[in-house]
Amino acid sequence: MAPKNNAKGGDKKAGKGKGKEASNDDAAKGKGGKGAGALKAGQSINVRHILCEKHSKKEEALEKLRNGVKFDEVAREFSEDKARQGGSLGWKTRGSLDPAFEKAAYELEPSSTGNPKYVEVKTGFGYHIIMIEGRK
């Protein structure tokens, strides 16, 4: 976040209120400039996921998330892997995850289980709903 402090005064409003959402929108539209690059700069992420073998089960999990159920609670109920601690995979470094999973995860903005920003991806393991809690 240090590079943002060196920016010229025109970007002051991003620091008020929900600046994270604004920067996420800008990155999604390809307008983030240095901000979009900074999001991808981390070498490790604290990641959670929900893994479902069947598309229909993944859709049920997504519906729960859309209805405001916490990510970790949905993971405990729906995830079909060994990450039973609310879907937590812990800190993962670049190159340690399935390439499709990793690409999607590293593009995400960190969020909380109570208000997750997530992405869906299909890998050889099944259907994943991924969120990250932090990056370093």
N, CA, C and O atoms as a GROMACS GRO file, in nm:
protein
  544
    1MET      N    1   0.080  -0.119   0.000
    1MET     CA    2   0.000   0.000   0.000
    1MET      C    3   0.085   0.126   0.000
    1MET      O    4   0.032   0.234  -0.023
    2ALA      N    5   0.213   0.115   0.025
    2ALA     CA    6   0.300   0.232   0.026
    2ALA      C    7   0.300   0.308  -0.106
    2ALA      O    8   0.305   0.430  -0.103
    3PRO      N    9   0.293   0.240  -0.223
    3PRO     CA   10   0.292   0.316  -0.348
    3PRO      C   11   0.174   0.411  -0.361
    3PRO      O   12   0.186   0.515  -0.426
    4LYS      N   13   0.059   0.379  -0.300
    4LYS     CA   14  -0.056   0.467  -0.309
    4LYS      C   15  -0.030   0.598  -0.237
    4LYS      O   16  -0.083   0.702  -0.277
    5ASN      N   17   0.049   0.595  -0.130
    5ASN     CA   18   0.080   0.718  -0.057
    5ASN      C   19   0.164   0.813  -0.141
    5ASN      O   20   0.162   0.934  -0.118
    6ASN      N   21   0.239   0.760  -0.238
    6ASN     CA   22   0.324   0.843  -0.322
    6ASN      C   23   0.249   0.898  -0.443
    6ASN      O   24   0.305   0.975  -0.520
    7ALA      N   25   0.122   0.860  -0.460
    7ALA     CA   26   0.044   0.905  -0.575
    7ALA      C   27   0.013   1.054  -0.563
    7ALA      O   28   0.010   1.108  -0.452
    8LYS      N   29  -0.009   1.118  -0.676
    8LYS     CA   30  -0.047   1.259  -0.675
    8LYS      C   31  -0.187   1.272  -0.618
    8LYS      O   32  -0.261   1.174  -0.617
    9GLY      N   33  -0.223   1.388  -0.572
    9GLY     CA   34  -0.346   1.413  -0.498
    9GLY      C   35  -0.476   1.373  -0.564
    9GLY      O   36  -0.578   1.371  -0.496
   10GLY      N   37  -0.480   1.342  -0.692
   10GLY     CA   38  -0.605   1.314  -0.760
   10GLY      C   39  -0.674   1.187  -0.718
   10GLY      O   40  -0.789   1.166  -0.757
   11ASP      N   41  -0.612   1.101  -0.640
   11ASP     CA   42  -0.671   0.973  -0.605
   11ASP      C   43  -0.716   0.970  -0.459
   11ASP      O   44  -0.727   0.862  -0.401
   12LYS      N   45  -0.741   1.083  -0.400
   12LYS     CA   46  -0.775   1.093  -0.258
   12LYS      C   47  -0.906   1.023  -0.224
   12LYS      O   48  -0.916   0.964  -0.116
   13LYS      N   49  -1.006   1.028  -0.310
   13LYS     CA   50  -1.136   0.973  -0.275
   13LYS      C   51  -1.134   0.821  -0.260
   13LYS      O   52  -1.225   0.766  -0.197
   14ALA      N   53  -1.036   0.752  -0.313
   14ALA     CA   54  -1.029   0.607  -0.298
   14ALA      C   55  -1.007   0.569  -0.153
   14ALA      O   56  -1.042   0.457  -0.114
   15GLY      N   57  -0.952   0.657  -0.070
   15GLY     CA   58  -0.927   0.626   0.069
   15GLY      C   59  -1.050   0.640   0.158
   15GLY      O   60  -1.047   0.599   0.274
   16LYS      N   61  -1.159   0.697   0.106
   16LYS     CA   62  -1.278   0.719   0.187
   16LYS      C   63  -1.376   0.602   0.170
   16LYS      O   64  -1.386   0.545   0.062
   17GLY      N   65  -1.446   0.568   0.276
   17GLY     CA   66  -1.554   0.471   0.270
   17GLY      C   67  -1.510   0.337   0.217
   17GLY      O   68  -1.427   0.270   0.277
   18LYS      N   69  -1.566   0.299   0.104
   18LYS     CA   70  -1.542   0.166   0.048
   18LYS      C   71  -1.444   0.173  -0.068
   18LYS      O   72  -1.478   0.133  -0.179
   19GLY      N   73  -1.326   0.220  -0.043
   19GLY     CA   74  -1.224   0.234  -0.146
   19GLY      C   75  -1.185   0.101  -0.206
   19GLY      O   76  -1.147   0.096  -0.324
   20LYS      N   77  -1.193  -0.006  -0.129
   20LYS     CA   78  -1.155  -0.137  -0.182
   20LYS      C   79  -1.244  -0.175  -0.299
   20LYS      O   80  -1.197  -0.227  -0.401
   21GLU      N   81  -1.374  -0.150  -0.284
   21GLU     CA   82  -1.465  -0.185  -0.392
   21GLU      C   83  -1.435  -0.104  -0.517
   21GLU      O   84  -1.438  -0.157  -0.628
   22ALA      N   85  -1.406   0.024  -0.500
   22ALA     CA   86  -1.376   0.108  -0.616
   22ALA      C   87  -1.251   0.059  -0.687
   22ALA      O   88  -1.249   0.052  -0.810
   23SER      N   89  -1.147   0.023  -0.610
   23SER     CA   90  -1.025  -0.023  -0.675
   23SER      C   91  -1.047  -0.158  -0.742
   23SER      O   92  -0.987  -0.186  -0.846
   24ASN      N   93  -1.134  -0.242  -0.685
   24ASN     CA   94  -1.165  -0.370  -0.747
   24ASN      C   95  -1.237  -0.349  -0.880
   24ASN      O   96  -1.207  -0.416  -0.979
   25ASP      N   97  -1.331  -0.254  -0.883
   25ASP     CA   98  -1.402  -0.225  -1.008
   25ASP      C   99  -1.306  -0.174  -1.113
   25ASP      O  100  -1.312  -0.216  -1.229
   26ASP      N  101  -1.215  -0.084  -1.073
   26ASP     CA  102  -1.118  -0.030  -1.168
   26ASP      C  103  -1.028  -0.141  -1.222
   26ASP      O  104  -0.999  -0.144  -1.341
   27ALA      N  105  -0.985  -0.232  -1.136
   27ALA     CA  106  -0.900  -0.342  -1.180
   27ALA      C  107  -0.976  -0.433  -1.276
   27ALA      O  108  -0.920  -0.480  -1.376
   28ALA      N  109  -1.103  -0.457  -1.246
   28ALA     CA  110  -1.182  -0.544  -1.333
   28ALA      C  111  -1.201  -0.482  -1.471
   28ALA      O  112  -1.212  -0.554  -1.570
   29LYS      N  113  -1.206  -0.350  -1.478
   29LYS     CA  114  -1.224  -0.282  -1.606
   29LYS      C  115  -1.091  -0.254  -1.674
   29LYS      O  116  -1.087  -0.199  -1.784
   30GLY      N  117  -0.981  -0.291  -1.609
   30GLY     CA  118  -0.851  -0.268  -1.668
   30GLY      C  119  -0.801  -0.126  -1.651
   30GLY      O  120  -0.710  -0.083  -1.723
   31LYS      N  121  -0.857  -0.050  -1.556
   31LYS     CA  122  -0.820   0.089  -1.538
   31LYS      C  123  -0.734   0.112  -1.415
   31LYS      O  124  -0.699   0.227  -1.387
   32GLY      N  125  -0.699   0.011  -1.343
   32GLY     CA  126  -0.635   0.028  -1.213
   32GLY      C  127  -0.496   0.084  -1.218
   32GLY      O  128  -0.448   0.132  -1.115
   33GLY      N  129  -0.428   0.082  -1.330
   33GLY     CA  130  -0.292   0.134  -1.335
   33GLY      C  131  -0.204   0.058  -1.238
   33GLY      O  132  -0.198  -0.065  -1.241
   34LYS      N  133  -0.135   0.130  -1.152
   34LYS     CA  134  -0.048   0.068  -1.053
   34LYS      C  135  -0.128  -0.014  -0.953
   34LYS      O  136  -0.078  -0.115  -0.904
   35GLY      N  137  -0.250   0.027  -0.921
   35GLY     CA  138  -0.333  -0.045  -0.824
   35GLY      C  139  -0.362  -0.186  -0.870
   35GLY      O  140  -0.360  -0.279  -0.789
   36ALA      N  141  -0.391  -0.206  -0.999
   36ALA     CA  142  -0.421  -0.340  -1.051
   36ALA      C  143  -0.298  -0.428  -1.045
   36ALA      O  144  -0.308  -0.546  -1.014
   37GLY      N  145  -0.181  -0.372  -1.074
   37GLY     CA  146  -0.058  -0.448  -1.067
   37GLY      C  147  -0.023  -0.485  -0.925
   37GLY      O  148   0.028  -0.594  -0.900
   38ALA      N  149  -0.051  -0.396  -0.830
   38ALA     CA  150  -0.019  -0.422  -0.690
   38ALA      C  151  -0.100  -0.538  -0.637
   38ALA      O  152  -0.052  -0.612  -0.552
   39LEU      N  153  -0.222  -0.556  -0.684
   39LEU     CA  154  -0.306  -0.664  -0.637
   39LEU      C  155  -0.244  -0.799  -0.667
   39LEU      O  156  -0.259  -0.892  -0.588
   40LYS      N  157  -0.174  -0.812  -0.778
   40LYS     CA  158  -0.116  -0.940  -0.820
   40LYS      C  159   0.027  -0.959  -0.771
   40LYS      O  160   0.089  -1.062  -0.801
   41ALA      N  161   0.080  -0.863  -0.697
   41ALA     CA  162   0.222  -0.866  -0.662
   41ALA      C  163   0.256  -0.969  -0.554
   41ALA      O  164   0.372  -1.008  -0.543
   42GLY      N  165   0.158  -1.013  -0.474
   42GLY     CA  166   0.188  -1.103  -0.363
   42GLY      C  167   0.244  -1.236  -0.409
   42GLY      O  168   0.210  -1.287  -0.516
   43GLN      N  169   0.331  -1.291  -0.326
   43GLN     CA  170   0.390  -1.422  -0.357
   43GLN      C  171   0.322  -1.535  -0.281
   43GLN      O  172   0.346  -1.652  -0.309
   44SER      N  173   0.238  -1.500  -0.183
   44SER     CA  174   0.161  -1.603  -0.114
   44SER      C  175   0.025  -1.547  -0.076
   44SER      O  176   0.009  -1.426  -0.055
   45ILE      N  177  -0.072  -1.636  -0.067
   45ILE     CA  178  -0.209  -1.597  -0.034
   45ILE      C  179  -0.263  -1.689   0.074
   45ILE      O  180  -0.227  -1.807   0.081
   46ASN      N  181  -0.349  -1.635   0.159
   46ASN     CA  182  -0.421  -1.713   0.259
   46ASN      C  183  -0.556  -1.745   0.196
   46ASN      O  184  -0.640  -1.656   0.183
   47VAL      N  185  -0.577  -1.869   0.157
   47VAL     CA  186  -0.689  -1.905   0.070
   47VAL      C  187  -0.786  -2.001   0.138
   47VAL      O  188  -0.747  -2.088   0.216
   48ARG      N  189  -0.913  -1.984   0.106
   48ARG     CA  190  -1.020  -2.077   0.145
   48ARG      C  191  -1.092  -2.119   0.018
   48ARG      O  192  -1.095  -2.045  -0.081
   49HIS      N  193  -1.149  -2.239   0.021
   49HIS     CA  194  -1.228  -2.280  -0.094
   49HIS      C  195  -1.338  -2.376  -0.052
   49HIS      O  196  -1.335  -2.434   0.056
   50ILE      N  197  -1.433  -2.391  -0.141
   50ILE     CA  198  -1.538  -2.491  -0.129
   50ILE      C  199  -1.522  -2.577  -0.253
   50ILE      O  200  -1.528  -2.526  -0.365
   51LEU      N  201  -1.503  -2.707  -0.235
   51LEU     CA  202  -1.484  -2.799  -0.346
   51LEU      C  203  -1.605  -2.891  -0.356
   51LEU      O  204  -1.640  -2.958  -0.259
   52CYS      N  205  -1.667  -2.895  -0.473
   52CYS     CA  206  -1.781  -2.982  -0.498
   52CYS      C  207  -1.755  -3.062  -0.624
   52CYS      O  208  -1.709  -3.008  -0.724
   53GLU      N  209  -1.784  -3.192  -0.620
   53GLU     CA  210  -1.767  -3.275  -0.739
   53GLU      C  211  -1.875  -3.246  -0.842
   53GLU      O  212  -1.848  -3.251  -0.963
   54LYS      N  213  -1.996  -3.217  -0.796
   54LYS     CA  214  -2.108  -3.196  -0.888
   54LYS      C  215  -2.143  -3.048  -0.900
   54LYS      O  216  -2.142  -2.974  -0.801
   55HIS      N  217  -2.174  -3.008  -1.022
   55HIS     CA  218  -2.213  -2.870  -1.051
   55HIS      C  219  -2.334  -2.830  -0.967
   55HIS      O  220  -2.339  -2.718  -0.916
   56SER      N  221  -2.431  -2.918  -0.952
   56SER     CA  222  -2.554  -2.885  -0.878
   56SER      C  223  -2.523  -2.854  -0.731
   56SER      O  224  -2.584  -2.763  -0.673
   57LYS      N  225  -2.430  -2.927  -0.672
   57LYS     CA  226  -2.394  -2.900  -0.533
   57LYS      C  227  -2.322  -2.766  -0.521
   57LYS      O  228  -2.343  -2.692  -0.424
   58LYS      N  229  -2.237  -2.734  -0.618
   58LYS     CA  230  -2.169  -2.604  -0.620
   58LYS      C  231  -2.272  -2.492  -0.629
   58LYS      O  232  -2.258  -2.389  -0.563
   59GLU      N  233  -2.374  -2.512  -0.710
   59GLU     CA  234  -2.479  -2.411  -0.724
   59GLU      C  235  -2.555  -2.391  -0.593
   59GLU      O  236  -2.593  -2.278  -0.561
   60GLU      N  237  -2.579  -2.499  -0.518
   60GLU     CA  238  -2.644  -2.487  -0.386
   60GLU      C  239  -2.557  -2.404  -0.292
   60GLU      O  240  -2.608  -2.317  -0.220
   61ALA      N  241  -2.427  -2.430  -0.293
   61ALA     CA  242  -2.334  -2.355  -0.208
   61ALA      C  243  -2.334  -2.208  -0.247
   61ALA      O  244  -2.336  -2.120  -0.160
   62LEU      N  245  -2.332  -2.179  -0.377
   62LEU     CA  246  -2.336  -2.039  -0.424
   62LEU      C  247  -2.463  -1.969  -0.377
   62LEU      O  248  -2.459  -1.852  -0.339
   63GLU      N  249  -2.575  -2.039  -0.380
   63GLU     CA  250  -2.702  -1.981  -0.337
   63GLU      C  251  -2.696  -1.942  -0.189
   63GLU      O  252  -2.746  -1.836  -0.151
   64LYS      N  253  -2.634  -2.026  -0.107
   64LYS     CA  254  -2.618  -1.995   0.036
   64LYS      C  255  -2.532  -1.868   0.052
   64LYS      O  256  -2.565  -1.780   0.131
   65LEU      N  257  -2.422  -1.860  -0.024
   65LEU     CA  258  -2.335  -1.743  -0.017
   65LEU      C  259  -2.411  -1.617  -0.058
   65LEU      O  260  -2.399  -1.513   0.007
   66ARG      N  261  -2.489  -1.627  -0.164
   66ARG     CA  262  -2.567  -1.512  -0.211
   66ARG      C  263  -2.670  -1.468  -0.108
   66ARG      O  264  -2.707  -1.350  -0.102
   67ASN      N  265  -2.716  -1.563  -0.025
   67ASN     CA  266  -2.814  -1.531   0.078
   67ASN      C  267  -2.750  -1.484   0.208
   67ASN      O  268  -2.819  -1.467   0.308
   68GLY      N  269  -2.618  -1.462   0.207
   68GLY     CA  270  -2.551  -1.403   0.322
   68GLY      C  271  -2.493  -1.498   0.423
   68GLY      O  272  -2.447  -1.454   0.528
   69VAL      N  273  -2.492  -1.628   0.396
   69VAL     CA  274  -2.431  -1.723   0.489
   69VAL      C  275  -2.279  -1.708   0.478
   69VAL      O  276  -2.226  -1.692   0.368
   70LYS      N  277  -2.210  -1.712   0.592
   70LYS     CA  278  -2.064  -1.694   0.594
   70LYS      C  279  -1.994  -1.803   0.512
   70LYS      O  280  -2.038  -1.918   0.509
   71PHE      N  281  -1.886  -1.764   0.447
   71PHE     CA  282  -1.812  -1.855   0.360
   71PHE      C  283  -1.767  -1.981   0.434
   71PHE      O  284  -1.781  -2.092   0.383
   72ASP      N  285  -1.713  -1.964   0.555
   72ASP     CA  286  -1.663  -2.080   0.628
   72ASP      C  287  -1.775  -2.176   0.668
   72ASP      O  288  -1.753  -2.297   0.673
   73GLU      N  289  -1.893  -2.124   0.696
   73GLU     CA  290  -2.007  -2.210   0.729
   73GLU      C  291  -2.052  -2.290   0.607
   73GLU      O  292  -2.082  -2.409   0.617
   74VAL      N  293  -2.056  -2.225   0.492
   74VAL     CA  294  -2.094  -2.294   0.368
   74VAL      C  295  -1.990  -2.400   0.335
   74VAL      O  296  -2.024  -2.510   0.292
   75ALA      N  297  -1.863  -2.368   0.357
   75ALA     CA  298  -1.755  -2.465   0.330
   75ALA      C  299  -1.770  -2.589   0.418
   75ALA      O  300  -1.754  -2.701   0.370
   76ARG      N  301  -1.801  -2.569   0.547
   76ARG     CA  302  -1.818  -2.684   0.637
   76ARG      C  303  -1.932  -2.774   0.591
   76ARG      O  304  -1.925  -2.897   0.604
   77GLU      N  305  -2.038  -2.714   0.538
   77GLU     CA  306  -2.154  -2.791   0.495
   77GLU      C  307  -2.136  -2.856   0.358
   77GLU      O  308  -2.180  -2.970   0.338
   78PHE      N  309  -2.073  -2.786   0.263
   78PHE     CA  310  -2.073  -2.832   0.125
   78PHE      C  311  -1.940  -2.886   0.072
   78PHE      O  312  -1.940  -2.968  -0.020
   79SER      N  313  -1.828  -2.842   0.127
   79SER     CA  314  -1.699  -2.880   0.068
   79SER      C  315  -1.672  -3.029   0.085
   79SER      O  316  -1.696  -3.087   0.191
   80GLU      N  317  -1.622  -3.090  -0.021
   80GLU     CA  318  -1.599  -3.234  -0.024
   80GLU      C  319  -1.451  -3.269  -0.018
   80GLU      O  320  -1.410  -3.373  -0.071
   81ASP      N  321  -1.372  -3.185   0.044
   81ASP     CA  322  -1.230  -3.215   0.057
   81ASP      C  323  -1.190  -3.218   0.203
   81ASP      O  324  -1.275  -3.207   0.292
   82LYS      N  325  -1.062  -3.234   0.228
   82LYS     CA  326  -1.016  -3.246   0.366
   82LYS      C  327  -1.001  -3.113   0.438
   82LYS      O  328  -0.971  -3.112   0.558
   83ALA      N  329  -1.020  -3.002   0.370
   83ALA     CA  330  -1.009  -2.869   0.433
   83ALA      C  331  -1.139  -2.838   0.507
   83ALA      O  332  -1.216  -2.751   0.466
   84ARG      N  333  -1.163  -2.908   0.614
   84ARG     CA  334  -1.288  -2.894   0.689
   84ARG      C  335  -1.291  -2.776   0.784
   84ARG      O  336  -1.396  -2.747   0.842
   85GLN      N  337  -1.180  -2.706   0.801
   85GLN     CA  338  -1.177  -2.590   0.889
   85GLN      C  339  -1.234  -2.468   0.815
   85GLN      O  340  -1.166  -2.367   0.800
   86GLY      N  341  -1.355  -2.480   0.770
   86GLY     CA  342  -1.416  -2.369   0.698
   86GLY      C  343  -1.356  -2.347   0.560
   86GLY      O  344  -1.360  -2.237   0.507
   87GLY      N  345  -1.300  -2.454   0.503
   87GLY     CA  346  -1.243  -2.446   0.370
   87GLY      C  347  -1.103  -2.389   0.365
   87GLY      O  348  -1.050  -2.364   0.257
   88SER      N  349  -1.042  -2.368   0.481
   88SER     CA  350  -0.909  -2.304   0.484
   88SER      C  351  -0.801  -2.396   0.432
   88SER      O  352  -0.786  -2.510   0.477
   89LEU      N  353  -0.725  -2.346   0.337
   89LEU     CA  354  -0.606  -2.416   0.288
   89LEU      C  355  -0.480  -2.354   0.347
   89LEU      O  356  -0.370  -2.407   0.328
   90GLY      N  357  -0.496  -2.243   0.419
   90GLY     CA  358  -0.382  -2.174   0.479
   90GLY      C  359  -0.307  -2.091   0.377
   90GLY      O  360  -0.359  -2.058   0.270
   91TRP      N  361  -0.183  -2.058   0.412
   91TRP     CA  362  -0.098  -1.977   0.324
   91TRP      C  363  -0.038  -2.066   0.217
   91TRP      O  364   0.024  -2.168   0.247
   92LYS      N  365  -0.056  -2.028   0.091
   92LYS     CA  366  -0.003  -2.102  -0.024
   92LYS      C  367   0.083  -2.008  -0.107
   92LYS      O  368   0.048  -1.892  -0.128
   93THR      N  369   0.196  -2.061  -0.155
   93THR     CA  370   0.286  -1.981  -0.238
   93THR      C  371   0.258  -2.009  -0.386
   93THR      O  372   0.198  -2.110  -0.422
   94ARG      N  373   0.302  -1.916  -0.469
   94ARG     CA  374   0.287  -1.934  -0.614
   94ARG      C  375   0.352  -2.065  -0.656
   94ARG      O  376   0.462  -2.098  -0.612
   95GLY      N  377   0.284  -2.138  -0.742
   95GLY     CA  378   0.337  -2.264  -0.792
   95GLY      C  379   0.298  -2.386  -0.710
   95GLY      O  380   0.329  -2.498  -0.748
   96SER      N  381   0.229  -2.366  -0.597
   96SER     CA  382   0.194  -2.479  -0.511
   96SER      C  383   0.050  -2.528  -0.531
   96SER      O  384   0.009  -2.624  -0.466
   97LEU      N  385  -0.025  -2.462  -0.619
   97LEU     CA  386  -0.166  -2.497  -0.640
   97LEU      C  387  -0.189  -2.536  -0.785
   97LEU      O  388  -0.105  -2.512  -0.872
   98ASP      N  389  -0.304  -2.597  -0.812
   98ASP     CA  390  -0.345  -2.627  -0.949
   98ASP      C  391  -0.339  -2.496  -1.029
   98ASP      O  392  -0.386  -2.393  -0.980
   99PRO      N  393  -0.283  -2.498  -1.151
   99PRO     CA  394  -0.267  -2.373  -1.228
   99PRO      C  395  -0.396  -2.293  -1.248
   99PRO      O  396  -0.394  -2.171  -1.235
  100ALA      N  397  -0.508  -2.358  -1.278
  100ALA     CA  398  -0.634  -2.286  -1.298
  100ALA      C  399  -0.682  -2.225  -1.166
  100ALA      O  400  -0.729  -2.111  -1.163
  101PHE      N  401  -0.671  -2.302  -1.058
  101PHE     CA  402  -0.709  -2.256  -0.925
  101PHE      C  403  -0.623  -2.135  -0.886
  101PHE      O  404  -0.674  -2.032  -0.841
  102GLU      N  405  -0.493  -2.149  -0.905
  102GLU     CA  406  -0.399  -2.045  -0.867
  102GLU      C  407  -0.422  -1.916  -0.945
  102GLU      O  408  -0.421  -1.808  -0.886
  103LYS      N  409  -0.444  -1.925  -1.074
  103LYS     CA  410  -0.468  -1.806  -1.156
  103LYS      C  411  -0.589  -1.730  -1.104
  103LYS      O  412  -0.584  -1.608  -1.088
  104ALA      N  413  -0.698  -1.802  -1.077
  104ALA     CA  414  -0.819  -1.738  -1.027
  104ALA      C  415  -0.797  -1.678  -0.889
  104ALA      O  416  -0.842  -1.567  -0.862
  105ALA      N  417  -0.729  -1.752  -0.802
  105ALA     CA  418  -0.710  -1.706  -0.664
  105ALA      C  419  -0.623  -1.582  -0.657
  105ALA      O  420  -0.654  -1.490  -0.581
  106TYR      N  421  -0.516  -1.577  -0.734
  106TYR     CA  422  -0.425  -1.461  -0.728
  106TYR      C  423  -0.487  -1.336  -0.788
  106TYR      O  424  -0.434  -1.227  -0.766
  107GLU      N  425  -0.595  -1.348  -0.862
  107GLU     CA  426  -0.663  -1.231  -0.917
  107GLU      C  427  -0.767  -1.173  -0.822
  107GLU      O  428  -0.820  -1.065  -0.845
  108LEU      N  429  -0.795  -1.246  -0.714
  108LEU     CA  430  -0.896  -1.201  -0.617
  108LEU      C  431  -0.841  -1.095  -0.522
  108LEU      O  432  -0.722  -1.092  -0.491
  109GLU      N  433  -0.930  -1.010  -0.478
  109GLU     CA  434  -0.900  -0.913  -0.374
  109GLU      C  435  -0.928  -0.980  -0.239
  109GLU      O  436  -1.028  -1.050  -0.226
  110PRO      N  437  -0.843  -0.960  -0.139
  110PRO     CA  438  -0.870  -1.020  -0.008
  110PRO      C  439  -1.004  -0.972   0.049
  110PRO      O  440  -1.044  -0.857   0.029
  111SER      N  441  -1.072  -1.061   0.121
  111SER     CA  442  -1.200  -1.028   0.182
  111SER      C  443  -1.218  -1.113   0.307
  111SER      O  444  -1.130  -1.193   0.342
  112SER      N  445  -1.331  -1.096   0.374
  112SER     CA  446  -1.358  -1.171   0.497
  112SER      C  447  -1.464  -1.278   0.471
  112SER      O  448  -1.538  -1.271   0.373
  113THR      N  449  -1.471  -1.376   0.560
  113THR     CA  450  -1.570  -1.483   0.543
  113THR      C  451  -1.712  -1.431   0.557
  113THR      O  452  -1.805  -1.490   0.501
  114GLY      N  453  -1.730  -1.321   0.631
  114GLY     CA  454  -1.862  -1.263   0.649
  114GLY      C  455  -1.910  -1.185   0.528
  114GLY      O  456  -2.031  -1.170   0.508
  115ASN      N  457  -1.818  -1.135   0.448
  115ASN     CA  458  -1.852  -1.059   0.327
  115ASN      C  459  -1.752  -1.098   0.218
  115ASN      O  460  -1.671  -1.016   0.175
  116PRO      N  461  -1.759  -1.223   0.173
  116PRO     CA  462  -1.654  -1.273   0.082
  116PRO      C  463  -1.666  -1.221  -0.060
  116PRO      O  464  -1.775  -1.197  -0.112
  117LYS      N  465  -1.550  -1.204  -0.121
  117LYS     CA  466  -1.540  -1.181  -0.266
  117LYS      C  467  -1.482  -1.310  -0.318
  117LYS      O  468  -1.370  -1.348  -0.284
  118TYR      N  469  -1.557  -1.378  -0.401
  118TYR     CA  470  -1.517  -1.513  -0.442
  118TYR      C  471  -1.525  -1.529  -0.593
  118TYR      O  472  -1.582  -1.446  -0.664
  119VAL      N  473  -1.465  -1.637  -0.639
  119VAL     CA  474  -1.464  -1.669  -0.780
  119VAL      C  475  -1.485  -1.820  -0.793
  119VAL      O  476  -1.449  -1.896  -0.703
  120GLU      N  477  -1.542  -1.862  -0.904
  120GLU     CA  478  -1.562  -2.003  -0.930
  120GLU      C  479  -1.461  -2.048  -1.036
  120GLU      O  480  -1.426  -1.973  -1.126
  121VAL      N  481  -1.414  -2.172  -1.022
  121VAL     CA  482  -1.324  -2.228  -1.122
  121VAL      C  483  -1.341  -2.379  -1.121
  121VAL      O  484  -1.366  -2.439  -1.016
  122LYS      N  485  -1.328  -2.440  -1.238
  122LYS     CA  486  -1.334  -2.586  -1.248
  122LYS      C  487  -1.193  -2.638  -1.275
  122LYS      O  488  -1.122  -2.588  -1.362
  123THR      N  489  -1.155  -2.740  -1.198
  123THR     CA  490  -1.025  -2.804  -1.217
  123THR      C  491  -1.049  -2.955  -1.228
  123THR      O  492  -1.164  -3.000  -1.229
  124GLY      N  493  -0.944  -3.030  -1.237
  124GLY     CA  494  -0.955  -3.176  -1.240
  124GLY      C  495  -1.009  -3.232  -1.110
  124GLY      O  496  -1.053  -3.348  -1.106
  125PHE      N  497  -1.008  -3.153  -1.003
  125PHE     CA  498  -1.060  -3.198  -0.873
  125PHE      C  499  -1.210  -3.177  -0.862
  125PHE      O  500  -1.276  -3.245  -0.782
  126GLY      N  501  -1.265  -3.085  -0.939
  126GLY     CA  502  -1.408  -3.055  -0.933
  126GLY      C  503  -1.431  -2.906  -0.946
  126GLY      O  504  -1.351  -2.834  -1.006
  127TYR      N  505  -1.542  -2.861  -0.889
  127TYR     CA  506  -1.582  -2.720  -0.895
  127TYR      C  507  -1.541  -2.652  -0.765
  127TYR      O  508  -1.575  -2.699  -0.656
  128HIS      N  509  -1.468  -2.542  -0.777
  128HIS     CA  510  -1.420  -2.468  -0.661
  128HIS      C  511  -1.489  -2.332  -0.654
  128HIS      O  512  -1.515  -2.269  -0.756
  129ILE      N  513  -1.517  -2.290  -0.532
  129ILE     CA  514  -1.552  -2.151  -0.503
  129ILE      C  515  -1.437  -2.104  -0.414
  129ILE      O  516  -1.414  -2.161  -0.307
  130ILE      N  517  -1.366  -2.002  -0.457
  130ILE     CA  518  -1.243  -1.960  -0.391
  130ILE      C  519  -1.257  -1.818  -0.336
  130ILE      O  520  -1.318  -1.732  -0.400
  131MET      N  521  -1.202  -1.796  -0.219
  131MET     CA  522  -1.186  -1.661  -0.164
  131MET      C  523  -1.047  -1.655  -0.099
  131MET      O  524  -0.991  -1.758  -0.061
  132ILE      N  525  -0.992  -1.534  -0.088
  132ILE     CA  526  -0.866  -1.520  -0.015
  132ILE      C  527  -0.884  -1.420   0.098
  132ILE      O  528  -0.959  -1.323   0.087
  133GLU      N  529  -0.814  -1.448   0.207
  133GLU     CA  530  -0.823  -1.361   0.325
  133GLU      C  531  -0.705  -1.266   0.337
  133GLU      O  532  -0.712  -1.168   0.411
  134GLY      N  533  -0.597  -1.294   0.266
  134GLY     CA  534  -0.483  -1.206   0.275
  134GLY      C  535  -0.378  -1.244   0.173
  134GLY      O  536  -0.383  -1.350   0.112
  135ARG      N  537  -0.282  -1.153   0.154
  135ARG     CA  538  -0.170  -1.180   0.063
  135ARG      C  539  -0.045  -1.114   0.120
  135ARG      O  540  -0.051  -1.013   0.190
  136LYS      N  541   0.068  -1.175   0.088
  136LYS     CA  542   0.198  -1.116   0.128
  136LYS      C  543   0.304  -1.152   0.029
  136LYS      O  544   0.420  -1.112   0.044
   0.00000   0.00000   0.00000
